[in-house]
């Protein structure tokens, strides 16, 4: 699996992605059922509210080799700031539309 992670821009001051990377390394959270090796292709923010840059981010991660796009847990779950993204549903729809059927979308990381 070659994964690109999209994170919330608002959480960058609070979270360096350590738990996302640990979930990949230890195959926990969204990666628990993955049997193959996991390669991190990229880790990028959404571009800021309301996430209009997500399609660009998705296309670029795929261009660089990602076959899976994961949204960091800050988007769906609101960790670590306790505030989930109010645009999460819409940016997931945009990601799916721009990724195509062959790319897996994960709603969270850990």
Buried (B, 14 or more C-beta within 10 A) or exposed (E): BBBBBBBBBBBEEEBEBEBBBEBBEEBEBBBEEEEEEBEBBBBBBBBEEEBBBBBEBBBBBBEEEBBBBBBBBBBBBBBEEEEBBEBBEBBBEBBBEBBEEEBEBBBBBB
